Amino acid sequence: MHALLALSVGVSLPSATRNTISIVTGMGGGKQSLPLALCKWPIWWASPGAVTCVPGTAAEAVASAAAADEVVPSSFVYPAGFEQLWLPEDLPLPSSRLAVGAVLRDGVPLYLFPSVETVVTRRSGGGGGLVGWHNRGLNSLPLGGTWMPWAGAGPPERLRLSAFSRRLPPLADQGAAPEGSSPEEERRWARVAEPAAVGQAVALLLGTLADAPDELGEGYQFLLAPLPGEALPEGAVQPGVQLGLVLSDALSDPDLNEPGWADEAGCFAAADIAVYQVPPGGRSEYLPACYKPLYSGAAPR
């Protein structure tokens, strides 16, 4: 079923090239790696006073899908993407804000990484309240692919999250770049926002762990928290954009346009996410039933 869902996208997207997680171990760019295939773990979002597991990522759901190498047609798919974010044509652009994530083992944080929370809000059936959808299908929940050890991150109040963006090269079926622009100009990174402190988000992660459900303390888990008040500008997350996020010490000032920025940043974590538009998900014959409320009443952009 995973293969069928991917084929049903019906558009030529660049093949994923990342197959490992990079772990930056300290100054001088020392790195370790971890196979990406081993990092399919439950994903939790923390908010003040609450923590929720993203549908389709609970331990039993991940284990069941892995054992059968497929998903039941009525179930959620695993949404994490370490390289691409897919935005269906028939959903509104998601609201987005910067976030920080932790990798846990038996409730103990091992690694930190930057992320961006993307949510599409819909009204629940029967005139109920609003529901924020983190899991909107394949490649709908972006996670950082370069991590830093928790022990080597230093005091949380000294960490800053820098956000950049640039235009992606046109896809093969979308023609050339707009007139009047040069490839060099199109491919330069621009700051999306000023570097943001992550101390409050890390404190939220730690507070959540202090009073977490038992499931969060079993095995490997992802736990994420948004940065308070750090909503990205409208249009920052849209098709054709590449996002670059760097979590580093406040003493460094990463500039992705500088070839040696990683050496100056020392111990850092990063996310590199390409955002692509895909055909309407609501029309797919492979759409699991659990996603139908997401697409009900949705209008193309």
ABEGO torsion letter per residue (X at the ends): XAAAAAAAAGBBBBBBABABBBBBAEBGGBBBBBBAAAABBBBBBBBBGBBBBBBGABAAAAAAAAAAGBBBAABBBBABBAABBBBBAABBBBBBBBBBBBBBBGGBBABBBBBBBBBBBBBBBGGBBBBBBABAEBGABBBBABBBBAAAAEBAAABBBBBBBBBBBBBAAAEBBBBGBBAAAAABBBBABBBBBAAAAAAAAAAAAAABBAAAABEBBBBBBBBBGBBBBBGABBBGBBBBBBBBBAABBBBAABAAAAAAAEBBBBBBBBBBBBBBAAABAABBAAAAAAABGBBBX
